[in-house]
Each structure stands twice: as structure tokens, then as C-alpha cells.
Amino acid sequence: MLGSGIESGATVRLTRGGVPDIVGSEITVAPDGSSLAATFDLNGAVMGVRNVVVTNPDLGVATLTGGFTVSGVAAPQLSVHVIGPPKIRANRLSSFDIVIVNPGNVDALDVPLWITGVPVDATFAIDFTLTPPPQAGGEPDWSLVPLTFTSPGGQYLPVVIPRVPPGTTTRRVFLTVPAADPTFTLRAAVTPPWIDGNVFRGCLAASGLITAPSCMGAQLTAINSFLALDPSIAALSGIGVWAKIAWQCEGAATLPAALVKAEQVLDFMVMPVEQPGTAIVSCSNVLPPRWRDSLLVTIVDSFDPNEKLGARDTISGQQPIPYSIRFENASIATADAQNVVISDPLDMLRLDPSTVSLDVITFGNVHIVPPPGLSSFATQVDLRPARDLLVNANAAVDPFTGVVTWYFSSIDPATGQTPPLIGFLPPNVNPPEGEGSVLFTVMPRPGLSSGTQISNAATITFDGGAPHTTGSVVNTVDNTPPSSHVQPLPVSSDQPSIPVQWTADGAPLGLKDFTVYVAEDGASYRVWRLNIASLTDTLAPPTDHHFHNYAFYSVARDQSGNVEAPPPGPDATTQSRTAVGDAGPWQLALEGARPNPAFGALRVWFTLPNRDAASLEMLDVAGRRVIRREVGSLGAGPHSVTLESSPPLRPGLYFLRLAQQTHVLRARVALIR
């Protein structure tokens, strides 16, 4: 939450007449009072618009009316774009932005990102911090693993992005390609998370490359819990992940041996990214990309480096369009550039300026990331001691004209004026010292007809000279989403699993995949299957001797990124009667937390054989008890309880312990907030 005058110790709540307030927890306030971060537990909250009320310790109150909306979950159906120059000079550093778009309203977690197709003789570098997996006692230093591996398709980089929030997430890479490679195709893809489960275990076991799938699963669970503990991690080394698994689970006793095994596994996993349709049957839902984009790059002797870049070809009318503007002070220039103005006039009939979201701003080695969702931004960069210079960077969109403008100004720290000679952008003799770029996204206007063309260009002005107009990025809008439905289910089922089938309506063009939602016993819908190409799966109800009611619906997605709107009601419903009736003698059982990983409140399911004293405890990874509840009084039968603490527990891996008399049962749970 952005504002001013917010004081340390402030509280925040979401208010709406007639319903309880939702009080924020884990509150942090920026030192300058310009922002506040908080966590809200929305479990069971009434949907609709709420006011955001911030109260300072001196009881000063500020209210943002209608500033927060509680709504049903919209799955993070990711897409990815390679935004970069289609022409580059040989043996010159060139930058490419990988833009991941999350059109949903919840985070995508532990997202594998693959960058492939880099020529084997090219130099590959990244503009973000790559974190190695945690190093356990006796393990090698995983920060020593290589950045890339090589497959028949060229060099590839596998990383895990711990959190892709709604909106856009950008990672930049640099390539230096020799003239011996006249063309190459750079690809980026996002694939399903590497998380423990029978399907993922079965996939890699079937490959013959993983011989200890349960050990692999335990390592992946621990690594993903490590990521949940540190939201500052930009990316995790995928090579490091699989080298660690090779060390812990596959008998690799040295770092070189671990890297050999890791490359075998990753070469197998990258095949469906580089060659769609090559995944073996047991891997068809866990290895193929959920989205893939490619850019054909040609090596040339010269080209205009001041250019407008963006998504290519057909785009969805539902998705933000990413645009990048690149500018350069040529290596043959005789002076530094001191003031640069970039102007991008949006087509007001086809693009909505109120949806502009500013993204990464770069010049030289400076990398500025505005807070997400802003349409105006200003900052000052201090280049000292490398250069005795301050740089003001300002950006804003004019909502009336639709012009997005960036201003870069060089400031002498001693005078506060433009310096006599030096500027923020020197001649680009040693790239990227003389290069800069800006990135932003904007939504198409609602209701555009399919086939509408959107054209966008920009102007770049150096030190008050004549404006340079870039070429145009032209896209064609596809605004026709596919439709689908879950097929009818029996009124009730006594089977241990319920087959669920879904299908597209008609024969939609460019159909890509389906996302299926389920609601259990009247609760809110949750994502059951995300971006799945198959048309059937099975749901296994709990065997707790209770009736359970299920409601399902599906949404389809096409190759342009159009997503079907949720239906007004469920497509299909059924009731599970599995194991309902005489349960016989109850046995002590700990089913664990559902869902797991858990978001917000933690609900634990277990069974007691009698009313004898029993306790349910939660321990952290150091073995310290953080929560304890007496549960014996609940009596014989299946139960579920919510475990809460004050203050709320930190995200991470925890252990559940159910004890009665001499019997002790344990389970693991990952807590994510």
C-alpha cells in the first residue's frame, strides 16, 4: 500500500458494512512512511469491495474507499514473452527481457523458467541474482555449479522463480554471439512446478534417471520450503537443485559426478521445451511447457539500436501487452548524452492508458524496478563514486492524451544543474555503458473486435536534438475465448475415486489447455487442475466416513492467452459416500494438513480411537514446539481443527505431531503466506 505519513506501529484493516473487519498482520512500514505491507487472511471472507483503513499510533486515520476487492480465485495461468532485438551485432553484448505475465489474482509459486536455444559458442550472462540451493553439512558449494548446460538445441538456462505475483515479472539476460552463428532462435518457457507427488515421481522414475524418487521428493519439498522463507530470492539455480538431488539421492559423491547426473536429468526435462510433443506419456502433465515463446535473432553488421520492441503477432485482448523501448548513445558519438526524453503516444481508441504499469528502467549497469502497478514514478540515482553525477529518472502517463513519457536528466551534485560535459549515457564503446531501456505494459480497450490491429511506436530525443521515431510494433487482437464444461457426474458415488471429465464446446481454434476448479462441502472454489491438456482425471475423497459434496467447473485457454470466463454456477456436482456408515473400531491416524502447502489458517485432519488424553503439536525445523492443542476430548472418530498462533507463524516447513498414550504420529506441512 502506497501513501505518505504512515508511521511505524500503524495498523491496517479492511472494512465493509455488515461484516467483520479483516485485520492485517505481519505489518511492515517503510522508513520514509511511503508504504505499508501487510498480510490479510481471506479464508471465509465475504466477497466484495472493502475500504482500506490505516491507523497510525497517534490515532490518525486514512481511508482508501473501495481500495480492496475480495473475489473468487482466478488461477495464475502464466504466459511468457521474449522481448528483445530481432537483429544484433556480432560479438556485442545484447540484452533480452523475459516477461512472465500472470493474469490471475493469486501468486504462482516455484515456477521453472527455461531459456533455451543459445548458440553453444555464445557468452551467456544474467542481470539478476541466481541463488544456489541451501548447502547441508558435507555437501559441495552449490554456487560453483555452471550457469548453463548444453543440449542438442544449444545452451539452456533452467531457473526456479519462487513467486510470480499477478501482473508482470521480468528477468533480463545478456548474450554475446559470434558472427559464426548467422541466426538462432531464443526460447523461453514456463513449466509445471517441480513439486513432490506421485505423478512427478513416476515421470522421472520412468525415465530411468532417478532411482530414489521418494528421496527426490523429500529434497524438493525442503528446497521449496527454503524458497518460501525468503521472498527476496529472484531466482534459484535449477542446475544447483538437481545437482543437490544427485548428491543426496543418486549416489553422486563429488561435485563433478553430481553435475553429470544433473545434466542427464535436465537434458531429459528440457526436451519437451525444445521439441514439443516429445514428453513420454508418464510425463505429459508435468514436463511440457504451460507457455512457450520464441524469437528469431539474426546477426547483422549494423542496425538502428533505438527501437521499439514488444509482443509479436496475435495477442489476447484479455492480457497486458508488454512494450520495451531501447535507446543507445552510439559508440562513435563524441560526447555523453545528458538528457534523454522518451515519448510513447498510445492509440487511445485501442489501448487504455489507465491500465499502464511501468516496469524495469535501465541505463548502463543501473537497474530500476518501480513498485508494481504504478503509472507514474520518480527516483534519483547516485552514480558516485564511479561518476560524479546524479541522474533523475521520471516517468508518467497522461490520462487525457495517452502519452507515456520518461525523462532522464544528468545533475551535477555540487550545483544541482546540468554539468558542463559529463552525462549519464556515455558513448557505447563498452556495452552496455551507453545503452538504456524502459519497459511497460498496457491493456487493450475492452470489447475490441477480433482482427483489430494495434500499432505502437515511440520517439527518443537526445539532449534537445531532433526526435528519433522508432519503428512500430503491430499486433492483431484475438478477443474470442474458447468455452468448455465439466461433463455431468452421477448424483452420488460410493467409489474410492471419482472420475471427472471435461471437454471443449464445439471445435475452438487454437485450443491450448484447461483449468478445472472444485469446491468441497460448500467452501470456495480452488484450483484442482491447472493448465492441463488431458480431458480426464480422478478425485480421491477423504475416507473419513462422512458425506462430501463436490462442485466442478472448467475454463479453457487458447494459444493467444484468452481464458474462458467462469460460469455462473457449477458445471457438474456429485456427492461422495465413500466409507460412510459403520466405521468399525477407529484407529489413531494423522492425515495431515489440507491443503498442503497451507495458505493462511492451518487446518489439520486426524482420527482418534477414543476419548483418552491426546495432543496435537506443531514443531519448527529446529524441533521447537510452536503450537499445542489438547484434542482427546473430541472423542472417537475423524476430526479437523484449525491451528493458529499469535503472532502468526513465519512461512516455512513445520512438523505435526499427534500423540495419544504411547502412540505418536508425525506429518509435514509447508506454510506459505
N, C-alpha and C positions, 0 to 999 in steps of 0.2 A: 504494500500500500504506500503510495507516494503522497507527500504533503509537506508541511513545514511546521516547525514549533512542536514536534512530537517529542516528549520528554522520556527519559529513562524511567521505567516503572509504570508506563502507561498501560492501560487495559483496552481491550477491543472486544466488541460483541456484535452479533448480527441480530437485528430486531425486526419483528413483524407483529402487528396487532393480532391478538387472539392466540398466539402460540408462544411457547417458551423461547427465551433468548438462547442463542448458541454462543457460548463464551470461548474466546480464543485462548490457547495455551502455547507454551514454548515461545513466548514473545521476545523478540529482539528489536531494538531501536537503533537506527544509525546514529553515530556520534554527533552528526550535524543536525539531527532531528528531521531529516528529509524523507525518511521512510521507516516503515514498521513491517516486520514479518511475523506471522502467527500461523498456528495450526488450528483448524476447526474440525471437530468430529461431526460429520454429517449423517452418521448412521441413524436411521429412523426420523430424520428431519422432514418436516412438511415442505413439499416443493413449492417454489415461487420466489418472488422478488423480496429482498430484505434490505434494510438500511444498515450501513456500516457506522458504528458509533465508537469513537476513540475517546477515552477519558484520561487526561493527564493526572499525575499525583496531586496537583493543586485543585482538582475537580473541574478544570477547564474541559469543555466537551466540544468535539467537532463531529458533524454527521454528514455522511455522503448518502443522500437519499437514493434508494434504488440501486445502490452500488454493487450488490452481490445477488446472484441468482442461484438458487438450489434447483438442480434439474436432474433428470434421469441420466444414467451413464451413457456416454457416446464413446464407443471404442476408439482406441488410438490406432486408426488404420493408416499407417505410415506410407508416405511416398518419398522418393529421393530424387534430387536433380543434380547433375554435374553442370555447374555454371563456370565456364572458362572460355578462353580464346580458341576458336577453331583453327587458327593459324599461329604458329610460334616460330621464333628464330632458333636455329641450331645452336647448341652449346650456350644458351642463355637461360637463366632462371625464369621460369614461368609459373604462375600461380593458378590454382583451380579451387573453387569453392564447392564443397559437398553440402548441399542444403537438404536437410530432412524436414519434411512437413508433417505435423501431427494435427489433423483436422478435428480430433476428438476433444473431450473435456477432461480427460484423465491422463496421467503420465504413462508413457511406455517405458518399461524397466528392462535393464540388462539387454540392450539391443545390439546384436552383432552387426557391425558395419564392415563391408568388404570394399576395397578399392583395388581393381584388377586391370590387367591389360597394359601395364607399364613396360616399355621395352627393357630387355634384360641388361642392356648397356647404358641405360639412363640412370641418373642420380636422383634419388627419391628422398625428400625431406618433408617434415610436417611442421605446422605452425601452431601446435597445441602440445600440452604436456601429456606424455604417454606414461601411465603409471604401471609398474610391474605388479604381479600378484604378490600377496604377503609371503614373506620368507620365513618358513618354520625352521626350527633348530636342525642343523645339519644339511639343510638344502643349499643349493648354489644361489648366487646372487642373480635373481631373475631380471635385473635391469641390464644384464650383459647379453641378453638374447638379441638377435638381429631384428631390424625394423621390418623387413620383408622376407618372404620366401619366394621361390621361383617355381612355376608350373609350366606346362606347355603353352599356356596363354600369356606368359610373361611374369614379371614381378607382381606380387599381390600383398596387400596390407590388410590383415584382419585385426579389428579392434572391437571392444565392447563399450558402447556408450551407456553409462549407468542409468541415465534418466533423460528421456526426451519429452519435455513438457509440451502442452498444447501450444501451437504456433510453429515457429521455425527454430531449428538448431543447426548451426553451421560449423564445419571443420574445414580448414584450408590445408592443402598440400602443395608442395613445390616440386617441379620436375625440371631437370636439365637433360635434354635429349640430343644426342649427336646427329649429324647430318646423315649418317648411315641408315637412319630409320625415317624414310620419307613420310610415312603415315603410320598412325596407330590409333586404336580405339580404347579410350579410357572409360572404364565402367565403375559404377558404384551400385551397391545393393544392400538392402537390409533383409535379414533372415530371421526366423523364429529364435527366441532366446535359447541359450544353452542352459537348460534347467533340468534337474533330475526328474525322471519319470520313466515309466515302463516303455513308452514309445521311443524316447531318445536313447535309453539304454539299448533297446532292441535294435535300433538303427545301427549304432556303432559296433555292437556285438556282431551283427550280421555282416559287417564289413570285414571282420576278421582282424581289425586293427586294435580293438580294445578287448582284452581278455578278462578284465576285472570291472565289469560295468557298475557293480554296487559301490566299489571304491571310487570310481569316477564320479558317480552321483553324489557321494558324500563330499568330495573335493569341490564340485561345482556349487553345492549348497553353501559350503563355507566361504567360497570366493564371492558369491552373490551377496551373502550377509556382510562381508567386508565392504563391498560397494555401497550397501545401504547405510553403513555407518558414516560415510564421508561423502556428502553431496558435492564437495568441491572437485571431485575427480572428473576430469574432462573425458578421459578415455583410458581403458585398460588394455594392456598388450594381449592380443589373442595368442600370439606365439608363446608368451610367457605362461598363459593359462594352461595350454596343452603340454608345454614342457614340464610344468609342475605336476600335472596329472601323470605324465610318463614317469617322472621320478617317484611319485608316491604309489602308483598303482601298477605300473607296467615293467618294473624291474630295471629301469634306467639308472645306473649307478654313477654316471658322470654327466656333466652339462652337455658335452657333445652327443652322448647317447640319448639324452632327453630331447635334444633338438632334432635328432634323426627321427625319433618316434613322433614328435610333434609335427614335423613336416609331412610324414606319411598320413597322419590323421587330417591335417589341414588341406593337403592336396586332394584327399577324398572329399572333404566338405566343400571345397571351392569349385569342384566340377559342375554342380548344378547352377552355380553363379555364372561361370564362364560359358557353359554349354547347357542351356535349358533343356529339360527333358531327360537328363542323364541320371537322375537320382534313382537308386534302387527302390523297389516297392516299399520296403520297410522304413525308408527314409522320406517318403513322398510328402509327409506333412511336417517335417522338421528341418529339412535342408534347403529346398528350393526357395528362392527369394520371394519375400512378400512384395517387394517392389525393386525394380532394376532400371537404371538409366545409363545411357552411353553417349559419348561424344567422339566423333571422328576428328582427329587432330592431324594437321598437315604441317610439315616443316617447310618454311619458305625463307627466302633471303631477306625480305623486308615486308613490312605491312604497317598500317596506321595503328599505333598502340592505344590511341584514345578512342575507345569503343564502348558501345552498349551491348550487354550480354543478357541472356535470360533463358527461361524455359523454351523448348523448341516444339514446333509443330502444333498438334492439337492439345488443348488444355481443358480441364474441367471448369465449368462455371461455378462450382462449389468451393474451389480451392484457391488459396492465395497464390498470386503469380510472383515468383522471385525475379528481381532485376538487379543487375550489377553494372556499374559504370567504372571503367578503368581509365586512368589518366597517367601520363608519363612526361617528364621533362627529358627530352631526348639526350642521348649521350653526347651529341655534337653541340648541344646548347653551350653558350658562352657565359651563362650566369645562372644562379639559383632562381627557382620560382619562389616568390614571396607570398603572393596572394592568388588563390585559385577559387573560382566560383563554378559550381556545377548546378545546372538547372535542368529539371526534367518535367516538362508540361504533360500532364496526364490527359488522356482523352476523357473528358467529363461525361460524355454520353455512354461510355462503355466501362470506365473504371471509377470506383467510388473512393474519393480522396479521404473520406472519414475513416477508411479502413487501412490507411498507410501505417506500416510498422517499420520503423528504422532498425537496421541491423548493423553488421560489422562495418567499421570505418578503419581504413588502414592508410598509412604512408610510411615509406621506408620500412623500418622494423617495428613501428608503432602499431599496436592492435587495440582498437577501442570497441567495446561491446556495450551499446546502450541498454538500459533495462528493457525487458520485453514489452512490446505493445505501445511504445511511445511514438507519437507523430511529431514531436519536437524534442531537441536535445542540444545541450551546450556543455562544453568542457574545455579545460586548458591543459595542455601537455607541456611539461618542463623537460627540454632536451639537454639540460646541463647535467653533468659536466662535458659530455661529448660535444655539444654545441651550445654556445652562449645564446640561447634562443628559447622563447616561449611560443607555443602555437595555440591559437584559439580555433576550435572546431565547432561550428554551429550548423544545425540542420532543422528544417521545419517544412511543413506543407501548408500552403494557403488553401483553406477550405472553400474559398469562393472562386479562385481561378484554377485550382487543381495543380498548381506548380509546386514541385518538391525542390528545395534549394539547399545546397551545402556550401558553407563559406569556410575557407581555410586562410588564416591570417598569421603572418610572422610578426612577433613582437620582441623588441629589444628590452630585456629585463631592467636595464638601467633607466630607460627613458619612457617606456610604455608606448613607444611609437614604432613604426616600421623601421628596421635597421637599414643602414646605408647600402650594404652589399649582401649579407647572407640571408638565406631563406630556408624554409622548411623542406624544400624539394630540390636537392642538387641535381646536376646533370647525371643521368642514369648510367654512369660508367661501370659501376659495380652493383648490378641489380640485387635487391630491389630498392636501393637507396633513393632512386629518383622516380619511384612508382607509387601510385596511390589508387585506392578503390573505395567505393561505397556500395552498400547492399541494402535493399529494402524489399518489402512485399506489399502488395495491394490486391484487394478483391475485385473481381469483375462486378459490374452492376447486376443486381438480381433480375431474373426474367429475360436475360438476353436469349435470343433465338439461337439454336444450334446452327453453326455455319457462320456466325458473326465473326468478323476479323477484328483483332485488336492490334494496333500498331503503336510503338513507343520508341522515341528517340530522345537524346539529351544534347545539351550544349556544354562545352567546357571552355572557360575563359582563364587565361594565364596573365596575371599582372596587368589587367585592364586592356589587353590586346583584343583582337577580333575574335568573337566566339567561334569555336570549332564545333560543328554539328556532327554527331556520330551517325552511323548507320542505324536503321530501325530494326527492332525485334518485332516480328509479326507472328501472331498466334491465331489459330482458329478455335472458337469456343464449341465445346460439346456440352450441352446442357440437358441431355436426356439420360437420366439414370436408369439402370435396369430394375426389374422388380422380381420378387421371389416370394416363396412361402414355405413354412414347415408343413409337411403333409399330415393329414388327420391321424390322431392316435386313438387307441381304444380308450373307452371311458375309464377303465381300471386295468391294472396289471398285477399279477402275483409272481412275476418272474424276477430273478435277481438282477436283471438288467433290462433297460427299456430301449429298444432300437428306435432311433429318431432319424427321419429322412427329410430332406428339403430339396427344392428344385427351383429353377428359374421359371418365370412366367413367359411363355412364348419362346422366341429364339433371339434374345437381345444380342446386338453386335458388340464384339469386344468384351464379352463377359470375362472377368478375372477371377473372382472368388466370392465367398460368403462369410458372413459373421453371424453366429447364432447366439441368441440371448435366452436365458432361462430365469424364471422366478420360482422360488420354492416356498410353499406354505404362505403365500400372500406377501412375501418380502419383496423388496425392489428387485428389478431385473439386474442380472450380472452377465458379463460376457462368459459364455460357455465355450465356444469355439471361435477363434479369431482368424480371419483371412484364410479359410480352409477351402481347397479346391474340390475336395471329395463331397459326396452328396449324402453321406450317412455316417452315423457314429452311435455309440451306446452310452446311456447314462446309468450309473450304478447307484440306486438309492441306498441310504444307510439301513443296516439291518438292526434297527433299534426297537422293532415291534410296535411301531407307530405308523398310522397312515401319513402319507406325504403327497401333497398336491403340487403339480408342476404345470407351468405355462411356458410356452416357447414362441419365439418369432425369429425370423431371419431377415437380414438385409444383404443385398447383393452389391458388388462393386465392379466397375468396368475398368478397362485399360486406360481410360483418361483420368480416372480418380473419382468419377461420380459415384456417390453412395446413395442407395435407396433410403428414403425416409422411413422411420419406424411406423408400423401400422397402429391404428387407434386402439387395437386390442390384440390379444394373443392369436397367433395362427392356429395353435393346437394346444390342448390341455389333456392331462391324464392324472389318475391317482394311483400311487404305488401302495400295494398292500403286502409288500414283501415281508415275510416273517411276522405278520400281525397275528395275534392270537396267543395261545398258551406258550409262554416263553420257556417253560421248564425252569430248572434252577438257574438263577442268574449267576454269572461269573464276573469276577473283577476284571475290568477292561478299561484301557485308556485309548480312546480313538484319536485324541489329539485336538488341535485347533482347526476350525473351519471358518473362513478359508485360511490357507497357509501357502504363501506368506499372508499375514494378517495386516489389515489396514485399520488404524484407529483402535476401537474396542476389541478385546481379545476374547473370543468365545470358545470354550473348551468342552468337549463331549467325552463322557465316560459312563461306565456302568458299575453299580455296587451290588454285591450279593446279599447284603443285609444292612441293619442299622448300626452295626458296630462302628466305633470311632474310626474316622478316616480323614486324611488331609490331602489337599491338592496344593502343591507348591510350584513356584516358578523361580528358576535359578538362572543367573547370568553365566557367561562363558568361563568366569573365574570360580564358579561354584557357589557364589554368594546368593542367599535367598533374598528375593526382591518382593515376592507376594506369597502369602499363605492363607488358605481358607480351610475351615473345618467343614466337611461335607457329609460326614456319616449320618447326620440327622435326616438327610434326604431319603434314606431308606433304599430298599432293594429296587433295582430297575435302572433304565437308562436315564441320564441327566445331562444337562448342559448348564454351565454357569459362565458369567462374564467376569474376567479378571481385570481389575483396574487398580491403578496406584496414583498417588499424589506426591510429588509431581509425576506427570506421565513418564513412562519408561522411554529410554532412548531407542532408536531403531537398532536392530541387530539380531543376532542369533541367541535364543534362550532355550532352556530345557524345562519341560514339565515333569513333575514327579507326583504320582498318585500312590499313597501308602495306606494300607489297612492291615493291622496286626503285623505279621512278618512278611507280608507280600508288598513288593514295591515295583511299580511300572513306570517307564520313562518314555518321553517322546520329545521331538524337537519342533521348534516353531521359529520362523523368521518374522520379525516385527518391522513393518515399513510404515512410515508416516509421510 
